[in-house]
């Protein structure tokens, strides 16, 4: 076997077994090809729209990364693009066969095995876990493989291949979003039942965050999205699907709590200022609170609360 067909990476030199492993180790962990004899490989570190990336090729038929080889503290997924040749990648007891143009998501925190035809070439992007999850709307599990023949797949490969290293920093931020959006289109859940169950789970997570923190006046949709690990756009979609908004849900819980406290205030005759009740429930502005309270319950908060909450 030789790797000259697939190893013609511009600006790289042929590496032996140990050189190839050492070139990958600092940013990608340790990989162990099956046979050190007659081994030839190439590694070219890159930056693509600010993502850490690498071009890799090897003539090895099998290459492993064990749990011992995983880098401590690394919390990424790798988007692995098959640029040439064919390979089968195994992770979490699932296998996916890739040919030129396919892309796969690989968890950096898990062992992985590559079975190759000896003429393969890959390009890998490091994608921070939480950023990827927020754009996908779910956490990848098992094998996720995207096909080149889909419109999103073709566009993503074109974007990666034609990356211009001179892209300015502001433009690179937008290009990163484009990469995430295309990955989201490629790996979107296929089954409506799965998508529905997953959306329900995320919606419940968001609601639980709000229920625990609604009295914090700093809590808003952005903070909920960050804590839930999803994008603000996806969070808003979860609520609009249920004919409401995240802000309305937050205000609803605050008003319900205020009504309970006002009824308690009236029953005990404490004389607590109504404004203190408003602030304790997460409202920063009393006038805004009073307007929303009257709209919700048909009476002012100074009337002693609401009959129902």
MOQUIKA-V588531 format. One record per residue. PHI is phi as a letter, one per 20 degrees, with the letter a starting at -180 (none if undefined). PSI is psi in radians with two decimals (NA if undefined). OMEGA is omega in degrees with one decimal (none if undefined). Layout:
PHI | PSI | OMEGA
PHI | PSI | OMEGA
This chain:
none | 2.48 | 171.7
c | 2.94 | 179.4
c | 0.25 | -175.2
f | -0.49 | 178.2
f | -0.76 | -175.9
e | -0.13 | -171.6
e | 0.24 | -176.7
e | 1.06 | 177.1
e | 2.16 | -178.6
g | 2.41 | 174.3
m | 0.28 | -179.7
c | 2.82 | 176.0
c | 2.78 | 177.5
f | 2.36 | -178.7
d | 2.55 | 174.3
e | -3.08 | -173.5
g | -0.96 | -176.3
f | -0.66 | 178.9
f | -0.71 | -178.9
f | -0.79 | 179.8
f | -0.73 | -179.2
f | -0.57 | 179.6
f | -0.55 | -179.4
e | -0.53 | -166.6
g | -0.76 | -172.8
g | -0.69 | -174.4
d | -0.24 | -171.1
c | -0.05 | 179.7
n | 3.07 | -177.4
e | 2.31 | 174.9
c | 2.48 | -175.9
c | 1.78 | 173.7
f | 2.75 | -172.0
f | -0.54 | -172.5
c | 1.96 | -179.9
f | -0.30 | -177.9
f | 2.32 | 179.8
l | 0.43 | 179.9
f | 2.43 | 173.4
c | 2.32 | 178.1
b | 2.90 | 177.3
c | 2.54 | 178.1
c | 2.24 | 175.5
c | 1.80 | 175.9
f | 2.53 | -178.7
b | 2.93 | 169.0
c | 2.15 | -178.4
c | 1.90 | -177.8
l | 0.58 | -179.4
n | -0.18 | 174.0
f | 2.43 | 170.5
f | 2.32 | -174.3
b | 2.90 | 178.0
b | 2.42 | 168.0
e | 2.31 | -177.3
c | 2.42 | 170.1
b | 2.72 | -178.0
a | 2.74 | 174.9
e | 0.14 | -179.4
f | 2.49 | 177.9
e | -0.50 | 178.2
c | 2.50 | 178.2
b | 2.31 | -175.9
c | 2.58 | 163.3
c | 1.99 | -177.5
e | 3.05 | 178.2
f | -0.56 | 177.8
f | -0.44 | -175.5
e | -0.15 | -177.8
f | 2.39 | -179.9
f | 2.34 | 176.6
f | 2.40 | 175.5
n | -0.07 | 179.6
f | 2.24 | -177.9
c | 1.28 | -176.7
c | 2.89 | 156.8
d | 2.67 | 172.4
d | 2.25 | 167.6
e | 1.90 | -175.7
d | 2.02 | 179.6
e | 2.19 | 175.0
e | 1.90 | -176.0
e | -0.48 | 178.3
b | 2.73 | 178.8
m | -2.89 | -179.7
c | 2.63 | 177.4
b | 2.77 | 171.4
d | 2.18 | -176.7
d | 2.29 | -175.7
d | 2.21 | 175.0
b | 2.47 | 179.8
l | 0.67 | 177.8
m | 0.33 | 174.9
c | 2.56 | -178.9
c | 2.52 | 176.5
c | 2.32 | 176.9
e | 2.26 | -177.4
d | 2.47 | 169.8
c | 3.06 | -175.0
g | 2.23 | 179.8
o | -0.32 | 179.8
f | 2.79 | 177.8
c | 2.58 | -178.0
c | 2.56 | 174.0
e | 2.23 | -177.8
c | 2.31 | 180.0
f | 2.13 | -178.3
f | -0.36 | -175.6
e | 0.09 | -176.5
c | 2.61 | 174.8
f | 2.73 | -179.5
b | 2.59 | 178.2
c | 2.37 | 176.5
d | 2.23 | 169.4
d | 2.16 | -168.8
c | 2.92 | 176.3
e | 0.07 | 178.0
n | 0.01 | 179.5
c | 0.57 | -173.5
e | 2.80 | 174.6
b | 2.35 | -179.4
c | 2.75 | 165.7
c | 2.24 | -178.0
d | 2.40 | 173.4
d | 2.39 | 172.0
e | 2.18 | -178.4
c | 1.97 | 178.6
g | 2.36 | -171.6
g | -0.92 | -175.4
f | -0.64 | 177.5
f | -0.75 | -179.9
f | -0.79 | -178.8
f | -0.70 | -178.2
f | -0.55 | -179.9
e | -0.59 | 177.5
f | -0.58 | -174.8
n | 0.07 | 177.4
b | 2.80 | 177.6
e | 2.14 | -178.9
f | 2.42 | 173.8
c | 2.55 | 179.8
m | -2.57 | -176.3
e | 2.24 | 172.1
c | 2.01 | -176.8
c | 2.33 | 177.0
d | 2.47 | -177.0
e | 2.51 | -177.7
f | -0.47 | -172.7
f | -0.10 | 175.1
f | 2.65 | 179.0
g | -0.74 | 179.9
f | -0.67 | 179.3
f | -0.77 | 179.0
f | -0.73 | -178.8
f | -0.71 | -179.9
f | -0.77 | 179.2
f | -0.68 | 178.0
f | -0.72 | 179.6
f | -0.76 | -178.7
f | -0.77 | -178.2
f | -0.64 | -174.8
e | 0.27 | 177.7
g | 2.31 | 179.2
d | 2.06 | -176.1
f | -0.24 | -179.3
e | 0.09 | 180.0
g | 2.29 | -179.3
f | 2.80 | -178.0
g | -0.82 | 178.3
f | -0.72 | 179.7
f | -0.63 | -179.9
f | -0.62 | 178.2
f | -0.75 | 177.9
f | -0.66 | 179.7
f | -0.59 | 174.9
f | -0.75 | 178.0
f | -0.66 | 177.7
f | -0.72 | 177.8
f | -0.82 | 179.2
f | -0.74 | -179.0
f | -0.69 | 179.1
f | -0.68 | 174.8
f | -0.69 | 176.7
f | -0.70 | 178.7
f | -0.65 | -178.2
f | -0.73 | -172.8
d | 0.30 | 177.1
g | 2.46 | 178.8
g | 2.37 | -175.4
e | -0.70 | -173.5
e | 2.33 | 178.8
f | -0.57 | 178.9
f | -0.80 | 178.5
f | -0.79 | -179.0
f | -0.72 | -179.0
f | -0.79 | 179.6
f | -0.71 | 179.8
f | -0.74 | 177.8
f | -0.72 | 178.6
f | -0.71 | -179.6
f | -0.76 | 179.4
f | -0.68 | 179.3
f | -0.74 | 177.6
f | -0.72 | 178.1
f | -0.78 | -179.7
f | -0.75 | -179.9
f | -0.69 | 179.5
f | -0.66 | 176.5
f | -0.78 | -179.2
f | -0.73 | -179.8
f | -0.58 | -179.8
f | -0.41 | -169.5
c | 0.16 | -173.5
f | -0.43 | -179.1
f | -0.13 | 176.0
e | 2.00 | -177.2
f | -0.31 | 179.8
e | -0.13 | -177.1
f | 2.20 | 175.0
b | -3.11 | -179.0
g | -0.70 | -179.4
f | -0.76 | -179.7
f | -0.67 | 178.0
f | -0.77 | -179.2
f | -0.75 | -179.8
f | -0.81 | -178.2
f | -0.56 | 178.7
f | -0.23 | 179.2
m | 0.51 | 178.4
c | 2.92 | -179.9
f | 2.73 | 178.3
f | -0.69 | 179.2
f | -0.73 | 179.8
f | -0.66 | 177.2
g | -0.83 | -179.6
f | -0.62 | 178.3
f | -0.71 | 179.6
f | -0.66 | -178.4
e | -0.68 | 179.9
f | -0.51 | 175.2
f | -0.38 | -179.7
d | 0.39 | 173.1
m | 0.66 | 175.1
b | -3.05 | 174.9
c | 2.87 | 178.8
f | -0.74 | -180.0
f | -0.71 | 178.9
f | -0.67 | 179.4
f | -0.74 | 178.4
f | -0.83 | -179.6
f | -0.61 | 179.4
f | -0.78 | 179.0
f | -0.67 | 178.6
f | -0.73 | 179.7
f | -0.70 | 178.8
f | -0.74 | 178.3
f | -0.70 | 178.7
f | -0.73 | 179.3
f | -0.70 | 178.6
f | -0.78 | -178.8
f | -0.59 | 179.5
f | -0.65 | 175.5
f | -0.71 | 177.9
f | -0.72 | 178.2
g | -0.74 | -179.4
f | -0.71 | -177.7
f | -0.72 | -177.5
e | -0.29 | -178.5
m | 0.70 | -174.2
f | -0.43 | -177.3
m | 0.29 | 177.7
f | 2.31 | 178.1
g | 2.36 | -179.7
f | -0.56 | 179.4
f | -0.60 | 177.7
f | -0.65 | 176.5
f | -0.78 | -179.7
g | -0.81 | -177.7
f | -0.63 | 179.4
f | -0.39 | -178.9
e | 0.08 | 174.7
o | 0.00 | 177.9
e | 2.36 | 178.8
e | -0.41 | -174.0
c | 2.09 | -176.3
f | -0.68 | -179.3
f | -0.75 | 177.9
f | -0.73 | 177.8
f | -0.82 | -177.3
f | -0.69 | 179.1
f | -0.79 | 179.9
f | -0.66 | 179.8
f | -0.79 | 179.5
f | -0.70 | 179.0
f | -0.63 | -177.1
f | -0.77 | -170.4
d | -0.08 | 177.3
m | 0.30 | 178.4
b | 2.85 | 179.1
f | 2.71 | 178.4
f | -0.42 | -179.9
f | -0.13 | 178.7
f | -0.07 | 173.4
o | 0.34 | 176.7
o | -2.87 | -176.4
c | 2.70 | 179.0
f | -0.54 | -179.9
c | 2.65 | 177.1
b | NA | none
